Amino acid sequence: MKNKLFYISLFLLLSTIGSLSLFSLIEDRKEELLQIEKDSAKVQLNTILESFRIHSNILYFNKIDTKRVKELLLDVNESTPAKQNEIRKELYAELIDMYNNMHDFKLKQLQFHLKNNDSFLRFHRPENFGDNLGELRETVKYVNKYQKPAHGFEAGRIYNGYRFVYPLTYKDTYIGSVETSVSMEDITNVFRKEFTKDIDFIIKKSVVDGKVFDSEKDNYKNCETSNLFYHEKNISKGRNSLIETIISEYNKTNNINDKLKEGEFFNFFIKMDENYYVTTFLPIHNFLRNETVGYIIITKEHNSFVTYEKQYYLFLIFLILFTMFIVYFMYKTDDDKHKLMHNNKILDEVQKISHIGYWEFDLIKNRLIWSDEIYNIFEVKKAELKAKHKSILEYVYPDELSKVSTTFDNSIKNKTDYQIEYKIITKNGKLKYISELCKHTLDGDGNIIQSLGTIHDITIQKEAYNKLYKFIDTQNTIVILTDGEEINFANKEFLNFFGLKELEDFKKESKCICDFFLENDRFFHLGKLKKNENWIDAIISLSQPKRIVGMLTKDSIIVVFSITLNYFEDDLYIVSFSDISQTINEQIILEEKTIHDKLTGAYNREYFEKTYRNIIKEYHLKNYRFALSIFDIDNFKKVNDTYGHNIGDYVLKELVHEVSKFLRDDDILIRWGGEEFILILKIKNENDLSKVLEHLRIRIEKHIFKKVGKVTCSFGATLYRNDEDIETTIKRADVGLYEAKAKGRNQAIMF
């Protein structure tokens, strides 16, 4: 009776420990998933904000921080109100076209501030200006105080959002600051579009009530789930019933306001209608003080966790039953007389569960012993198969017979252990995958006296791998399995891309796909690796937007890919390559537009200001001179007055087309303004410069322009002198142009 109570108590104890352990695993899994969702939300927000910051920088450096804009604003701080109004109108006229196109970058507003923090010009509300933002806008106050750029979330008098504020300085004079911003509406829209989740945004009432103009407060409405926050009407156009229902469920056992007051990053699981949902509150901090002023709310369905939980409970049932079996078995075999039988049965059970049989070969006695599981694996009875090595070979798949025999013979000959995988066909005709391991015991003279081995039926694992490989083969992206040095598996899309029939054809020429990464500074390539660094490790260390490579197709077409990595096992990674060529091309086109004149296609002033220093250095290193020529169309005003501005525009475009035909590869044509152009030329001496310009002048003179007929140009030119300011060079060329005009036009004057 005591033994029964002992084993019953043991069973209850083990079952309780197992149950608690599994429940702990479930909770640990929940916490792991919650952390993954938090990390994912943070990465997604940072990626979105970084893309908007790049867009803002493009506008700032190419359209706002220009000589023209800064010249307009240079004396604005000391100007009278009347003069400031004139400057405001000119500035508005200068940038209104750019502002109207800012929606292409998802940027919402453009505002200039004086250095005393006064709002000078709001393009979204040009009639509202003059209010001081020093106490309301930390970003503006910070930039004007330290004259350094700043960005971060901030509520304004009209809109809230992420602000990108930049200092404006010209000729060592600090002018003030300028800002662009992206609204929370656009940020949440990107979340919805890219990640297809239920998204909402809430902002503290105290922030809105303390900063927003009274006339703009109609843009907000009370939060449905917390009396401490508002919704933005543009974002929360209707009620988000799913998020509201989930928070209501949460409030049954908790208080959401308590969590919101803490201002921390948090999320939680809620189970509704047999489905699990993770709701994440991603805090939005204000600039500088890092206080939580709002939350992006993200709700995502986690159906996989339902399956995961069921598997745990099934395993718990199995564990309890298995524990019951073990305890019962121990009870039944308590007597010393049956202990040996008990051990043998346990071993047999382990072999059956794991599908592992063992064998022992005693070379001294020349005796081979097989465990029962080996017979089970080969699906034969003991009486039907003698324990001999040759007996196994009878079941080996014909194509692999030579490999198995050679491996065993070499192991005996060289006295080395071995591990080998091969296929067998059982007596019942089933195809199975076998992994065999052998270790030898040597005597003092180095001779083998005993060999121990295992035969493991790995059919289930192999079939699982095959299913994985088949699934990968269905993907329309390139997917490989690699350790960063050699490819273990590649899908059909990989073979199609390289024009191959099978992976072995690729391995004949190269082991690693990284050998095909194009060396382009826009992309990741092997030239960016540190010494002895694996490219997989290097990619992992990069943020997702930088995991971009370029490769040539079999038809020599450049394709740009975004790389995604997932750890598989044994230092292997599943690496997928998604084609993003169209997106990258659109980005390159956008960059090209910012440095080309819209009318003629020639380079513009922004391009000149960005590149002339590097061009001078390059020419100097190659022992060439940097030559600069200014030329314009003679009597161009007469063309416009006689034929109209449309014909004038045609003449400008046709002139650029004609000049470009006769330029050398290194010559650069820039539209300087109106009918005036600059030529940058790489030459050896002044005589060469004169020849080039005279040839170009004659070609223009001979060209016939529709309706207008012949047109001539006057040229002024000079050579850059070491270490001089570029404006000095331009002025000399301009003097040459003036002299050419004074001498009758249609000539080139060196100065």
N, C-alpha and C positions, 0 to 999 in steps of 0.2 A: 504493500500500500504506500509506504514511504517513497519507493522508487517511482511509482506512478505520479504522486504529488510533486516529486522533484522534477520529473520530465514535463509535467503539465506547466509547472511554474517556469521552467526553462523555456518552454514553447512560448508562453505569454510574454516573458521578458524579451526574447529574441524578436517576436512579432512587434512588440511595442517599440523596441529600438529601431527595427527596420522601418516601421511606419513613421516614426518621428524623423528618421533620416531622410525618407522620401519626401515627407512634407517640407522638411528643411530645404531639400533640393528644389522643390517646386517654388518655394519662396525665393531661393537664391536665383532661380531662373527668371522669376518676375523682376527681381532687382536688376539682374543683368540686362534684361530687355528694356527696362525703364532707363537704365544708364545709356544703352545704345541709342534709344530714341532721343535722349537729351543731347548726346554727342552729335547725333545726326542733325537735329534741329539747329544746334549752334553752328555746325559746319555749313549747313545750307544757308543760314542767315549771313554768315561771314562771306560766303561765296557770292551771294546776291549783292551785298553791300560793296564788295571789292569791285564787281563789274560796274556798278553805278559810279564808284569813285574814279575808275579808269575813264568812263564816259565824260565825267565832269572835268577830269584833268585834260582830256583832249580839247574840250571847248575852251578851258581857261588858257592853256598854252598856245592854242592856235588862233583863237578869235578874240579873247579878252585882254590878255597880257601882251598887247601889241603896242607898237609905237604910236599909232593913230589914237587909240583909246587913251593911253596915258598922257599924250600931249593935250588932249581935250581936258583932262582932269587935273593937270599939273598945278594950276593956281586956284582950284575950286575952294580950298579951305579958307583962303584969304579974300575971296570974291564977295561982292555985294549980293544981296538977295536977287536983284534984277539980273546980274551977270550969271548967278547960279542957275536961274531959270533958263537962260540962253544955253548954258552948258548942258543942262538937263535935257533940253529939246534936241540938241545936236547928238548927245549920247544915245538918246532914245532912237533917233533916226538911224544912227550908225549900226545899232545892234538889234533892231526890232525884227529884221528878217531872220537872224540867227535865233532869237528868242522864239519866234513862231515855229521854228524847226526843231526846237529842243525836245519836243514830244517824241521825236525819233529815238532819242537817247533815254526816254522815260524820265527826263528831268523836268521838274515842275515850275520852278520860279528862278528869277534872276534879280538880284537886288544889290545896289551899291550903297556903301556907308562912308561917311566922312571919318576922319581920324579921331574925332571927338565922339564917335558912336552914333551920330545923327543919321537917320535914314535919308539918303539923298535921292534914290530913284528905285521904286518898286515897279518892275515891268508888268507885274500882274495887277497892280493897283497904282498906276502912275500918279493918280491924284492924291494919294496918301504919302506924304513925305514930311520930314522935319522933326518927327518924333525921335527922342533919344532912346536907344536900345540898350544902354549900358547896364541897367539893372535887370532887364528882362532877358537879354540874349548873352549867355556866357561865351558863346563862340565868337561873337563879334567883339566883345570886350577883350577876350584873350588875344585875338589876332591883332587888334589895334594896339594892344599894350606891348606884345612881344614881337610883332611883325613877322610872325611865323604862321603857316597854314594850319588849320584845325578842321576836324570833322567829327560829327557825332549827332545823336538824336537831340532834338530841341523843339519845344513848342514855341510858335511865333505868335504875332498879333493876328495873323489870318490863318496860316496853315501850321501844322506840325509835321515833322518828318526828319529825315537824316540830312544834316546841313554840311555842305562842303564850302568852307570859307577860306579865302586866299588874300594875302596882302598885296597891295599895289604900290610899287616904288618906281620912280623914274628920275634919272639924273641925280641920284643920291638924295632925293626928296621923297619922304613917305607921304602918300596921298590919302590912303584909307584902305578899305577892304571891299571885296565883292563876294557874293555867295550864290551858289546854286543849291538846289535841294531835290530830294526824291521823296514823294509822299508815301505814307504807310499803305495807302490804297494800292500803289504800284508794287510795293514790296510784297504785300499779301497776294496780289494777283499773280506774281511770279511763283510764289509758293503753290498756289492752286494749279497753275498751268504745268509746272515742272514736276510736282510731287503728288498731285491729285489727292489732296487730303481736305478734310473739313477745317477751314481756317477762319479765325475771327481776331479782332483786335479791340482792346479796351485801354483807356487812358484815364489817369486819376482826375477826378473832378477838380481837385485843388489846383492842378496845373492849368486846366482849361479856364477855370473861373478867374485865376490870377493873371493870365497873360493875354487871352484872346479878346479882340475888340468885341464889344457888345453886339455890334451889327453882324458879327460872324458866328455867334454862338448857336444860331439855328442849324449849323452844320453838325451838331452833336445831339445825341439823345441818351436818356438814362439807360444804364446797363441792366439787362434783364435778370442777371444773376448776382449782382453785388451793388449795393447802394453807394459804394465808394468810387465807382468808375462810370465813365461815359462810353458809349459807342460812337464811332464816326459814321454818319449816315451813308457816306459814299462807299464805305467798306461793308457795313452791316445793313444792306438795303432792305432786308427782311429779317425775320427771326430765324436763327440757326437752331432748329428744333432738336437736332442730335446733340449738340454741345450743351444746350440748356437741360435736356433730359439727363445727360450724364452728370452734370454738376448737381442736379436735384438729387440723383442717386447718391452722389458723394456726400451731400449735406445730411443725409439720413444718419450717418455715423460720424461725420466730421463737420467742420465749419469752414467753408471756402474763404470767408473773409479773414479768418485767423491766418491762413497761409498767405493771402494777398498782402496783408499788413506787414508780414516779415520781409516782403520784397525779394524773396529768394527764387532761384530756378527750381521748379518742382514739377513732378508729374505723378500720375497714379493709374492703376488698373481698375476698371469697372466691368463687371459681367452683366450683360443684359441680353435677354432672349437667346441664351445659350452661346452668345458671342462675347469675346473679350475686346475691350477698347482701351487704348492708351491715350490719355489726354495730357498734353504737355503745355505748361505755362512758361513760355520763354520770356524772361524779363527784358524790358527795354530801359536802358539806363540813360540818364541825361548826361550831357557833356560835362567833364571836369569833376563834378561832385560825385558822379557814379551812383546816383540815387535811382531807384526803380520808379519810373513814372508811368509805365504801362506794360502790357503783356500781349504777345502774339500767342493765341490759343490754337493748338494743333491737335486734332483728334484723328486717330488712325485705328482701323479695325485690325485685330490680331487673331484671325481665325486659326492660324497655325498653333497658337498656344492651347486652343481647345483640344486639338489632336495630341499635342505634347502632354497635356494634363491627363487625357484618357490613357495614353501610353504609360504614364507613371502609375495610375491606379491599376491598370492591368498588370503592370510589373509588381505592384504591391500585392495584388491577389496571388500572383505567381510566387512571390517571395514568401508569403504566409503559407501557401500550400507546400512550397519547397521546404520551408522551415519545419512545417508539420511532418513532412516526410522524413527529413533528416532526424528530427527528434524521435519520431516513432521508430525509425530504423535503429537509432542508438539504443533505444529502450529494448528493442527486440534482440539486440546483439550484445547486451550487457555482460553476458557470461564470457569469461576468458576463453572458453572453449570455441566461441564463434567469432572472436576478434579478427583472426586472420581472414576468415570468410568475409567479414564485414569490410575490411580494407580492400579486398579484391573486388568486391561489388562496387564500392565507392569509386575505385579506379576505373572499373568498367563503365560506370555511369558517366564519369568525367569524360572518358574517351568518346562515349556515344554523343554526349552533349556538344563536345568540341569537335567531333569527327576527327580525332587524332588517335592513330594506332602506333604502337612502338614495336621495334624489333631489336634482338640482340644476337650478334654473331660471335661465337667463341671460336677463334681460330685454332686454339690448342686442341680443343675437343672436336673441332670441325662441326659445330652444332649451331643451327639457326632457329631461333624461337620467335614466333609472331604472336602478338596479342589478338584477342578476339575481334577487336575493332578493325584490324586489317582485313580480315575475312568479310566483315560487314561492308567495308568500303568497296571491296572488289565484288561483293554480292555473291559469294560462294560459301559453301559449307566446308568445314575443316577436312572432311573426308575427300572432298573433290580437288583439293589443292595442297600439294606438298610444300613445306616451308623451304623453298630454294629461291636464290636470286633469279634464276632463269624462269621460274614460274611467274614472277612479276612481269618479266619482259614479254610474255605471251599476251598480256593485256595492254601493253603500251601502244599508243597510236602509231601506226606504221611510219609516218613522216618524222617521228621523234625517237624512234627506236635506236638509231645510230647515236644520237646525242646522249641518251640515257646510258647506253652500254659504254661509250667512250668515257663519260664522266666517272662511272664506277671503276672502270679498269685503271684510269689515271690516278684515281684516289688511292687505290691499293698500291699501285706502282710507286707513286711519289709520296705515299704515306701522309696525305693531306686530307683534311675534312672537306666536305662539300655540301652545297645546298643547290637544289635544282627544281625547276617547275616543269611539269610535262602533263600530257593528256593520256587518259586510258579509256578503253571501252570495256565496260563490265560484262559479266557473263550474260546479263539481261539486255545488253545492247545500249546501255546508257553511256553518254559521254560525260566524263568527270575530269576536273582539273586537280592535279596532285602537286603538293609541295613536299619534297623529301629533304630531310636534314640528316647528316651523318657525322659523327665524331669518333675518332680512333683513340685507343689507349695503347701506348708503346711500352715495351720493357726497357731494361737498362741498356740493351744493345741497339735500341731504336727500331725494333721490329714490332709490327702490329700484333697484339695478342687478343684484343677485343674491339668490336665495333658496335656502337649503340646508335640507333636511328629512330626517327619518327616519320610517319606517313600521314600527312594532313590533307583531308578532303576540303579544298578551298573553292569548290564549285559555286557555292552561294555567293562568296565574295566576288569571284570572277564574273558571274552573271550580273551582279550589281554594278560592277565596273563597266561591263558591256552596255548595260542600260544607260549608265551615265554618258558613255561615249556616243551612243545613239542619240541621246537627247542633245548633246553638244553639237552633233552633226546637223541637227535641225535648225540651229541658230543661223541667222543671216548676217552675223558678224564673225570675224576671224576669232577663233578660240583655240588656245593651245594649253597643254599641261607641261610645265617646265620648271627646272630648278634655277634657271637663269643661265645655264651653260648648255644644256642639251634638251631637245624637245622629246618628251615621252609620248605625246599624242597631239594630233592636230586634226581639226575638222575639215569638212569638204570645202568650206569657204576659203580656208587657208590654201588648200591645193589649187582651187580655182584661181585665186589671186596670183599665185606664182606659176600657174600653167603646168601643174604637175599631176601625175597619176597617183602617186603614193608618197608617204613621208620619207621612205628610204631614198627616193630620188633627190629629195632636198638634202638629206644627210650626206650624200656623196660629195656635195659641193660646200656645205656649211653645216655647223651644228646649231648655231644660234640665230634666231630671227633678228637679233639686235645688229647683226652685221649689215642689215639692209636699211637701217635707220639713216635718213639723209642728214648730212651735216649742214644744218640751217639754223641760224641763231634764233629763229622763231620757235624751233622745236627742240625736244630732248634728243640728244645723240651721244655716241660713245665718247666724243671729244670732251664732254662735260663730266666724265667719270674721274674720280680720284684714282690714284695708283692702286691696283689690285682690287678695285671696288666692283661688286657684282651689280649689273644694271637693274636687276629686280630690287635690290636694297636701295639703290639710288632713286628709283621711281617711287617706292614706298615713302621715302622721306619727303617727296614733293607734295604740295597741295594738288587737289584734283584738277584745277584749271591749268596747271603746268605739266600734267601728264599727257603730253601731246607729242606724237612722232609723225614723220613723213616717210613714205616708202614709194618706190616705183612699181607699177604693175608690170605684167609681162609685156604690155604694149608701151612701156616707158612713160606712163601717165602718172603724175604725182598725186597720191592720195594721202590725206591727212587723217590721223586716227587719234581718238581719245582712249587711253588705256585704263582698264579696270582690273584690279587684282583681288583674288580671294584665296586664302590659304587652304590647301587641300590636305596633304599629309606628307610626312617624311621630307620636309623642305621643298615640297612641290607646291606650285601655285597654279590656279586656273586663271589664265590671263586672256582677257577679251579686248579686241580692237574694234571700236565703233567708228564708222566713217563720218567725220565732221567736216569734210572738205568744203561743203557749201557755206557753212557758218564761218570758217576761217577765211574763205575767199571774200565773203561779204565784208568782213572786218578789214581785210587788206584794201578792198575797194574804197571803204570809208576813209582809211588813212590816206589813200592816194588823193581823194577829193579835197582833203584839207590843204594840200600843197600844190594844187593846180588851179590855174585861172579858169573860172567857170565858162567864160565866153570862148576863149581861144584854145584852151587846153595846154598852153605854155605853163611853166612853173610860175609861182607867185612870190610875193615878198616874204611870206612866212617861210617858204622853202629856202629862200636866199639867206634869211637871218639864222635859220637853223643849221645850214650846211657850209657857209662860206669859210669858217675857220678850219673845218676838217679838209676842205678842198685845198686851201692854201698850204696846210701841212703836207697833204698828199703830194702836191706838185713839187714842193720843196724837197721832199725825200727822194723824188724821182729826177731831181735836177732840171725841173721845168720852171718857167715863170708863170705867175698868175696874172693874166691880162683881163681888163674889164673895159667894155665898150658900151656907151649909152647911145641909142639911135632912136629917131622917131620919123614919122611920115611927114614929108614936106607939105605944107598947106592943107593939113587934114581937116581943119575947120571948114575950108571951102568945100570939101567933099561932103561933109555933113549938111552944110547949108544948101548945097546944090541938089544933092540926091536923097537927103534924109538920113536919119540915124540907122535905119535898117541896112542901107547900102554901106554906111560907115562901119557897122559891125561886120558886114561881109568882108570888107577890105581888110579889117584887122585879122579876121580868121584866115583869109586867103594869104595874107602876108606871112603869118606864122607858118602856114602849110608850105609856102614856097621857100622861106628861109630854112625850115627844118630839113628840106631835101638836100641842101648843100652844106649843112653843118657836119663836122667830123664827129666821130663817136664820143669824144670827150668834151665837145662843146656843149654849153648849157644856155638855153634861151629862157628869159624871164620877162613876164609882163610887169613893168614897173608901175604903170598907171596910165590910163587914157590911151594915147597912141604912142607912148614912150616904152622902150624895151631896153633890157640890159643883156649883154652877151658876156659869158665867162669863157675864156679860151685858154688852153694849155699850149704855150708856145716856147720857143727857145730864145727869141730875141725880138727887138722892135721891128726889124725888117720883115720877119715872118708874119707878125701881127698886121702890118700894113698890107701885105699881099692877101691875106685871108679876108680882110675887110673890103679891099678894093674888088676882089672877086665877088663877094656877096653883094656889094653895091651895084655892080654891073648886072648881076642876075636879077635883082629887083627891078632895075631900070628897064630891062628887056621884057619883063613879064607883063602880059596884058590882063587887066582886071575888067570883068564884065561891067558894062555901062560906063565905068569910070575911065577905062583905057589905061594909060601908063601912070605909074606912081613912082616917086623917087623918095629916097631916105637920106638923111644926113647923119654922120657918125662922129662921135667924139670918143677917143680911146686913150688908155694909159696903162702902165705896168705898175703892179703893186710893189711898194717899197717895204723892206723888212721892218716888222714891228710897228708899222703905222696903223692908225685907226682906219677902219674900212670906209668911214664917211669921208675921210680925206681923199682916199682913192677915187670915190664916186664924184666928189666935187671937181677933181682934176679932169675926169672924163667929161663931166658936165660943161666945164669951161671949153673943152675941145669941141663939144657939140655946138655951143654958142658961137664959137669962131667959125665953124662950118656953115652955120646959118648966115652969119654976117658976110661970108665970102660968096654967097650966092646959092647955097644949099647943094644937095646931091653930091657930097664929097665926104671924105673921111679925114679927120684931123687928129694927129697924135699930139698928146700934151704931157 
